[in-house]
Amino acid sequence: MSFRGATRRTGRTSARTLRPAGRSPASLPRPGSPRHPFLESCIPMTARTQTSTSRIARLRTFSFAGIATVCASAAALTLAPSAHAAPKAPASTAADAAAVTAKKAKKAYPNNLDGWIREALDIMKKHDIPGSYEGLHRNIMRESSGNPLAQNNWDVNAQNGTPSKGLLQVIQPTFDAYHVPGTPHELTDPVANITAAANYAADRYGSIDNVDSAY
């Protein structure tokens, strides 16, 4: 029978611990019996290995925790509103500003024949009433020479008590029937007179542009 073993030295003597080759682990020394030198040498290495592993694990945990903290801080800084951001205007102030802007944006027209025709054309466009600048101007010059207060006191309408008035010489019943919303309900108002006459002409002749004589 062959043996393998190792020598353990003390301060005074040395002893050899022997183990027959080929024996099973069950034949190894039991608790309380002298430990095998090989096992003695393995224990410190195992402890050192476990200690190193634990330190690495802790370092990784700290690293991940640090990265997570930095990312969270960056996200908070990105999402946080700037301290110098301008405060929102109150709803009433915003509404007032919008009203002022709309008032300024309203188109202005000169208070003359050219302005009256242009304003009338814009209103006619909103109400799908056909007609052109040339057609309106031509008929106005023939009917009233551009005088918004012109009045016919000698034709049949005048004899019937409803004289023709205004730029396009409209009688009151016709004005009332063809008055265009958004204009004053006043027969001699220049824009109201033009739009009502154009509305009537569109209904009867297809457009004021088709009118070349008394209508």
C-alpha positions in Angstrom: 0.0 0.0 0.0 1.3 3.5 -0.9 0.8 6.7 1.1 0.7 10.4 0.3 1.2 13.0 2.9 2.8 16.2 4.1 4.9 17.2 6.9 3.7 19.7 9.5 6.4 21.3 11.6 6.0 22.7 15.1 8.5 24.5 17.3 9.9 21.2 18.6 8.9 18.2 16.5 7.5 17.3 13.1 4.9 14.8 12.4 3.7 13.2 9.2 0.0 12.9 8.5 -0.6 10.0 6.1 -3.5 9.1 4.0 -3.7 5.9 2.0 -3.9 6.6 -1.7 -7.3 5.9 -3.3 -9.4 6.2 -0.1 -12.7 7.9 -0.2 -13.4 11.3 1.4 -15.2 9.4 4.2 -11.9 8.1 5.4 -10.6 11.6 5.9 -10.0 12.8 9.5 -13.2 13.6 11.3 -13.9 16.7 13.3 -11.6 16.8 16.4 -8.9 14.9 14.7 -5.8 16.7 13.3 -6.4 18.5 10.0 -4.7 17.6 6.8 -2.0 20.2 5.9 -3.5 20.5 2.4 -6.9 21.5 3.8 -5.2 23.9 6.2 -3.5 25.7 3.3 -6.8 25.9 1.3 -8.9 27.6 4.0 -7.0 30.9 4.0 -7.1 31.1 0.2 -10.9 30.4 0.2 -11.4 33.2 2.7 -9.3 35.6 0.7 -11.2 34.7 -2.5 -14.6 35.3 -0.8 -13.4 38.6 0.6 -12.2 39.8 -2.8 -15.5 38.7 -4.4 -17.5 40.5 -1.7 -15.4 43.7 -2.3 -15.9 43.5 -6.1 -19.7 43.0 -5.6 -19.9 46.0 -3.3 -17.9 48.2 -5.7 -20.3 47.2 -8.5 -23.3 48.1 -6.3 -21.8 51.4 -5.5 -21.0 52.1 -9.1 -24.5 51.3 -10.3 -26.0 53.3 -7.5 -23.8 56.3 -8.4 -24.7 56.1 -12.1 -28.4 56.0 -11.2 -28.0 59.0 -8.9 -26.2 61.0 -11.6 -28.8 60.1 -14.2 -31.7 61.0 -11.9 -30.1 64.4 -11.1 -29.6 65.1 -14.8 -33.2 64.3 -15.6 -34.4 66.5 -12.7 -32.4 69.4 -14.0 -33.7 68.9 -17.5 -37.3 68.7 -16.5 -37.2 71.4 -13.9 -38.6 74.8 -15.2 -36.1 77.5 -15.4 -36.0 80.0 -12.6 -35.7 82.8 -15.1 -38.7 81.7 -17.2 -41.2 84.4 -17.9 -44.5 84.1 -15.9 -47.6 83.3 -17.9 -49.9 86.3 -18.6 -53.3 86.2 -16.8 -56.2 85.0 -19.0 -57.8 88.5 -18.9 -54.6 90.2 -20.0 -54.2 87.7 -22.9 -57.8 88.2 -24.0 -57.4 92.0 -23.9 -54.2 91.7 -26.0 -56.0 89.5 -28.5 -58.9 92.0 -28.7 -56.4 94.9 -29.3 -54.6 92.9 -32.0 -57.9 92.1 -33.7 -58.9 95.7 -33.6 -55.6 96.8 -35.1 -55.9 94.1 -37.8 -59.3 95.3 -38.9 -59.0 96.7 -42.4 -59.5 100.4 -42.7 -61.1 102.0 -45.8 -61.0 105.6 -46.8 -64.2 107.6 -46.5 -64.7 108.2 -50.2 -66.2 106.5 -53.2 -63.2 104.3 -53.7 -63.2 103.2 -50.0 -67.0 102.5 -50.1 -66.7 100.3 -53.1 -63.8 98.4 -51.8 -65.5 97.8 -48.4 -68.7 96.7 -50.2 -66.8 94.3 -52.3 -65.2 92.6 -49.2 -68.7 92.3 -47.6 -70.1 90.9 -50.9 -67.3 88.4 -51.0 -68.2 87.1 -47.5 -71.9 86.6 -48.6 -71.1 85.2 -52.1 -72.6 88.2 -53.9 -71.1 88.6 -57.3 -69.8 91.9 -58.7 -66.7 93.7 -59.6 -65.2 97.1 -58.9 -65.8 98.2 -62.5 -69.4 97.1 -62.5 -70.2 98.9 -59.2 -68.4 102.1 -60.1 -70.0 102.2 -63.6 -73.5 101.9 -62.2 -72.9 104.3 -59.3 -71.6 107.1 -61.7 -74.7 106.7 -63.9 -77.2 106.6 -61.1 -75.9 109.2 -58.6 -72.5 110.6 -59.9 -71.0 109.3 -56.6 -73.3 111.2 -54.3 -74.5 109.0 -51.4 -77.3 111.5 -50.6 -78.7 111.7 -54.1 -82.5 111.3 -54.3 -84.9 111.0 -57.3 -88.0 113.1 -56.7 -89.6 112.8 -60.2 -89.8 109.2 -61.4 -92.6 106.7 -60.8 -91.2 105.6 -57.5 -91.2 109.1 -56.2 -94.8 109.5 -57.4 -95.7 106.4 -55.4 -94.0 107.8 -52.3 -90.9 105.7 -52.3 -88.2 107.7 -54.0 -84.9 106.2 -55.1 -82.0 107.2 -52.8 -78.3 106.7 -52.4 -75.3 105.8 -54.6 -77.3 103.1 -56.6 -80.7 104.7 -56.3 -82.5 102.0 -54.3 -86.0 102.4 -53.0 -86.8 101.5 -49.4 -88.8 98.3 -49.9 -86.0 96.9 -52.1 -83.4 97.9 -49.6 -85.3 96.2 -46.8 -85.7 93.0 -48.8 -82.1 92.8 -49.9 -80.2 94.4 -47.0 -76.9 92.6 -46.3 -76.2 91.6 -42.7 -73.2 93.4 -41.2 -74.0 96.8 -42.8 -76.1 99.6 -41.2 -79.9 99.3 -41.8 -79.9 102.8 -43.4 -80.8 103.4 -47.0 -78.4 106.3 -47.6 -75.4 104.6 -45.9 -72.9 104.2 -48.8 -71.8 100.6 -48.1 -75.2 99.4 -47.1 -76.7 101.0 -50.3 -74.1 99.4 -52.6 -74.3 95.9 -51.1 -78.2 95.9 -51.0 -78.3 97.0 -54.7 -75.7 94.4 -55.7 -77.6 91.7 -53.8 -80.8 92.7 -55.7 -79.0 92.9 -59.0 -77.5 89.4 -58.5 -81.0 88.0 -57.8 -82.6 89.6 -60.8 -79.8 89.9 -63.4 -77.1 87.5 -62.2 -74.7 90.3 -61.2 -74.5 94.1 -60.9 -71.9 93.8 -63.7 -74.8 92.8 -66.1 -76.6 96.1 -65.4 -76.1 98.9 -68.0 -79.2 101.0 -67.5 -81.9 101.8 -65.0 -82.9 98.6 -63.1 
